């Protein structure tokens, strides 16, 4: 079995379309979506495309998915893009996101029992990073018996060992930090191989399309930050490190 892992799509439809067109994604036995699918400039269209994948796609809840549901139910968001996106979801889409599991486990051969979550097994918004200490990892993974843990949330891809356990972050399809392109991962249950992948697409054309089709008031600013531009992974690590509780 081969699993394509897509995380943090954030409503960037052209990036999602580019990844789904990859031969290895089209041929994968399963697609696992590890959260934060729709909080972005094309939320309705992104969810419709993901739903069209049918039973091949397995979904996990992310903090931004939860926030969209909260907005749809009347609670305001601190993020303008999430407020706007949550107000535009159809009732069936709100119901879909509200019913997503916090995590799921698959038996993946050479990779063993593999746990898929959005941020950490404990919370959908908890920070854990590639350079987090082993003590911090032990705290976050306390009680987890899976051999492999796959998570997203921080938009930066990595693969590392944590006390004999493999941890994988596929990076972000729609809002990458560090390098351009749509990031995802391919897991091979037969060989146990984990491959971090990056799909390049025409960012300028994607940005123009989003601005033309989205309806989000600051679509131009948003795509400048996340589609034609890319935030530094070094800066993201500094900011997220503070959120993790590291000293300034």
Protein Blocks (a to p, Z undefined) as FASTA:
>chain_A
ZZdddehklopaklmmmmmmpmklmmpmbdcdeejjlgcfblmlmmmmmmmnmmmbccdd
dfklmmmmmmmnopacfbfklmmmmmmpcfklmmmmmmpcfbdcddehjnopadddfklm
mbckbccdfklcfklmmmmmgoiabfbdcdehjopacdddeehiacddebjfklcghiac
jddddddfknopacdddddddfklmmmmmmmmnopaklmmmmmmmmmpccdfklmmmmmm
mmnopaZZ
